Amino acid sequence: VVGGVTLFRKWKSTEKGQRSISKVMLRLPMIGSLLQKIMIADFVRTLSLLLGAGVTLLRAMEVVTEGVENILYREALEDSKAAVEKGSLLSESLSRHEIFPPILFHMTAVGEETGKLDEVLVKLSEYFEQETSQAVKNLTTAIEPLIIVVLAVGVGLMVIAIIMPIYTLTSQF
């Protein structure tokens, strides 16, 4: 077991391991979409704060990319940053990646056209935070029956563990 855990940790620290774990985590039902919304909300909120503070788009994207834990999102943001450096619009560079939802690059395009990208990103981050909140509520609602069953089994085992010795003691008398 110790060897397996050690090997898993070593594999997890490699790029291939990180990529595999990131893919699996994003494909998990309910949890994957929740993780995606959380990452996008964080990314958009940070980007909007940096742009609102006067940081250039390229530097803001560098900072945001460094803060993203998921390797798939990090690589997509690095690719988008490279495309922006070459003169592409942020919305166009984000739309090249399937892991970003369409609303992200549509709203980013609106912000770029109006010149108020930071304000649009603030509204977008609020939207994703609301989506995250709703996803958490849905997840807890889905898990409640499972928790009740686990608790019932635990209580049943405790009752059996307490009553069986008492029963065997009383039957011996």
VEXMI-627812 format. One record per residue (C-alpha): z negated, y, x negated; residue in three letters. Coordinates in Angstrom, 1 decimal, always signed. Example, Ala and Ser with C-alpha at 12.3 -4.5 7.8 and 13.67 -1.06 7.14 Angstrom:
-7.8 | -4.5 | -12.3 | ALA
-7.1 | -1.1 | -13.7 | SER
***
This chain:
+0.0 | +0.0 | +0.0 | VAL
-0.9 | +2.4 | -2.8 | VAL
+2.3 | +1.6 | -4.6 | GLY
+4.3 | +2.1 | -1.4 | GLY
+2.7 | +5.5 | -0.8 | VAL
+3.3 | +6.5 | -4.5 | THR
+7.0 | +5.5 | -4.3 | LEU
+7.4 | +7.3 | -1.0 | PHE
+5.9 | +10.5 | -2.4 | ARG
+8.2 | +10.3 | -5.5 | LYS
+11.2 | +9.7 | -3.2 | TRP
+10.1 | +12.5 | -0.9 | LYS
+10.1 | +14.9 | -3.9 | SER
+13.7 | +14.2 | -4.7 | THR
+16.5 | +16.2 | -3.1 | GLU
+17.9 | +13.1 | -1.4 | LYS
+14.5 | +12.2 | +0.0 | GLY
+14.0 | +15.8 | +1.3 | GLN
+17.4 | +15.7 | +2.9 | ARG
+16.8 | +12.4 | +4.6 | SER
+13.3 | +13.4 | +5.9 | ILE
+14.7 | +16.7 | +7.1 | SER
+17.5 | +15.0 | +9.0 | LYS
+15.1 | +12.5 | +10.6 | VAL
+12.6 | +15.2 | +11.6 | MET
+15.3 | +17.2 | +13.3 | LEU
+16.6 | +14.2 | +15.2 | ARG
+13.3 | +13.2 | +16.6 | LEU
+13.3 | +13.6 | +20.4 | PRO
+11.4 | +16.7 | +21.5 | MET
+9.8 | +17.3 | +18.1 | ILE
+13.2 | +17.9 | +16.4 | GLY
+14.1 | +20.7 | +18.8 | SER
+10.6 | +22.2 | +18.5 | LEU
+10.9 | +22.2 | +14.7 | LEU
+14.3 | +23.8 | +14.9 | GLN
+13.1 | +26.6 | +17.2 | LYS
+10.0 | +27.2 | +15.0 | ILE
+12.2 | +27.5 | +11.8 | MET
+14.7 | +29.7 | +13.5 | ILE
+12.0 | +32.0 | +15.0 | ALA
+10.4 | +32.4 | +11.6 | ASP
+13.7 | +33.0 | +9.8 | PHE
+14.8 | +35.6 | +12.3 | VAL
+11.4 | +37.3 | +12.5 | ARG
+11.2 | +37.6 | +8.7 | THR
+14.8 | +38.8 | +8.4 | LEU
+14.3 | +41.4 | +11.1 | SER
+11.1 | +42.7 | +9.4 | LEU
+12.8 | +42.9 | +6.0 | LEU
+15.9 | +44.7 | +7.4 | LEU
+13.7 | +47.1 | +9.4 | GLY
+11.8 | +47.9 | +6.2 | ALA
+15.0 | +48.9 | +4.5 | GLY
+15.6 | +45.9 | +2.4 | VAL
+19.3 | +45.1 | +1.8 | THR
+20.8 | +42.2 | +3.8 | LEU
+21.4 | +40.1 | +0.7 | LEU
+17.9 | +40.6 | -0.7 | ARG
+16.4 | +39.9 | +2.7 | ALA
+18.4 | +36.6 | +2.9 | MET
+17.2 | +35.6 | -0.5 | GLU
+13.6 | +36.1 | +0.5 | VAL
+14.1 | +34.3 | +3.8 | VAL
+15.9 | +31.4 | +2.1 | THR
+13.0 | +30.9 | -0.3 | GLU
+10.6 | +30.7 | +2.6 | GLY
+12.4 | +28.0 | +4.5 | VAL
+10.9 | +24.5 | +4.0 | GLU
+13.7 | +22.4 | +5.6 | ASN
+16.3 | +21.7 | +2.9 | ILE
+19.1 | +21.6 | +5.5 | LEU
+18.3 | +25.1 | +6.7 | TYR
+17.8 | +26.3 | +3.2 | ARG
+21.2 | +25.1 | +2.1 | GLU
+22.8 | +26.6 | +5.2 | ALA
+21.1 | +30.0 | +4.5 | LEU
+22.2 | +29.9 | +0.9 | GLU
+25.8 | +29.2 | +1.9 | ASP
+25.6 | +32.0 | +4.5 | SER
+24.2 | +34.4 | +1.8 | LYS
+27.1 | +33.4 | -0.5 | ALA
+29.6 | +34.1 | +2.3 | ALA
+28.0 | +37.5 | +3.0 | VAL
+28.2 | +38.3 | -0.7 | GLU
+31.9 | +37.7 | -0.5 | LYS
+32.3 | +40.1 | +2.4 | GLY
+31.9 | +38.0 | +5.4 | SER
+29.8 | +39.1 | +8.4 | LEU
+26.4 | +37.4 | +8.8 | LEU
+27.3 | +36.2 | +12.3 | SER
+30.5 | +34.5 | +10.9 | GLU
+28.6 | +32.9 | +8.0 | SER
+25.9 | +31.5 | +10.3 | LEU
+28.5 | +30.2 | +12.8 | SER
+29.9 | +27.9 | +10.2 | ARG
+26.8 | +25.7 | +10.4 | HIS
+26.1 | +23.4 | +13.3 | GLU
+22.3 | +23.5 | +12.8 | ILE
+22.2 | +27.1 | +14.1 | PHE
+22.4 | +27.6 | +17.9 | PRO
+25.3 | +29.7 | +19.2 | PRO
+23.0 | +32.4 | +20.6 | ILE
+21.9 | +33.2 | +17.0 | LEU
+25.3 | +34.1 | +15.8 | PHE
+26.4 | +35.7 | +19.1 | HIS
+23.4 | +38.0 | +19.1 | MET
+23.8 | +38.7 | +15.4 | THR
+27.4 | +39.7 | +16.0 | ALA
+26.2 | +42.1 | +18.6 | VAL
+23.7 | +43.6 | +16.2 | GLY
+26.3 | +44.0 | +13.5 | GLU
+28.7 | +45.7 | +15.9 | GLU
+26.1 | +48.2 | +17.2 | THR
+24.5 | +48.8 | +13.8 | GLY
+21.1 | +47.7 | +15.0 | LYS
+20.8 | +44.3 | +13.5 | LEU
+17.1 | +44.5 | +12.9 | ASP
+16.3 | +45.4 | +16.6 | GLU
+18.5 | +42.6 | +17.9 | VAL
+16.9 | +40.2 | +15.5 | LEU
+13.4 | +41.2 | +16.8 | VAL
+14.5 | +40.5 | +20.4 | LYS
+16.1 | +37.2 | +19.2 | LEU
+12.8 | +36.2 | +17.4 | SER
+10.9 | +36.9 | +20.6 | GLU
+13.3 | +34.7 | +22.5 | TYR
+12.9 | +31.8 | +20.1 | PHE
+9.1 | +32.3 | +20.1 | GLU
+9.2 | +32.0 | +23.9 | GLN
+11.4 | +28.9 | +23.6 | GLU
+8.9 | +27.4 | +21.1 | THR
+6.0 | +28.1 | +23.4 | SER
+7.8 | +26.4 | +26.3 | GLN
+8.8 | +23.4 | +24.1 | ALA
+5.1 | +23.0 | +23.1 | VAL
+4.1 | +23.1 | +26.7 | LYS
+6.7 | +20.4 | +27.5 | ASN
+5.6 | +18.3 | +24.6 | LEU
+1.9 | +18.4 | +25.6 | THR
+2.8 | +17.5 | +29.1 | THR
+4.8 | +14.5 | +27.9 | ALA
+2.1 | +13.4 | +25.6 | ILE
-0.8 | +13.6 | +28.2 | GLU
-0.2 | +10.2 | +29.8 | PRO
-0.1 | +8.6 | +26.4 | LEU
-3.4 | +10.2 | +25.4 | ILE
-5.0 | +9.0 | +28.6 | ILE
-3.9 | +5.4 | +28.0 | VAL
-5.1 | +5.5 | +24.4 | VAL
-8.5 | +6.9 | +25.5 | LEU
-8.7 | +4.3 | +28.2 | ALA
-8.1 | +1.5 | +25.7 | VAL
-10.6 | +3.0 | +23.4 | GLY
-13.3 | +3.2 | +26.1 | VAL
-12.5 | -0.3 | +27.2 | GLY
-12.9 | -1.6 | +23.6 | LEU
-16.2 | +0.3 | +23.3 | MET
-17.5 | -1.2 | +26.6 | VAL
-16.5 | -4.7 | +25.5 | ILE
-18.1 | -4.2 | +22.1 | ALA
-21.4 | -3.1 | +23.7 | ILE
-21.5 | -5.4 | +26.7 | ILE
-20.3 | -8.6 | +25.1 | MET
-23.3 | -8.9 | +22.7 | PRO
-25.7 | -8.0 | +25.5 | ILE
-24.1 | -10.7 | +27.8 | TYR
-24.3 | -13.4 | +25.1 | THR
-28.0 | -12.5 | +24.4 | LEU
-28.9 | -12.7 | +28.0 | THR
-26.9 | -16.0 | +28.6 | SER
-28.9 | -17.6 | +25.7 | GLN
-32.2 | -17.1 | +27.5 | PHE
***
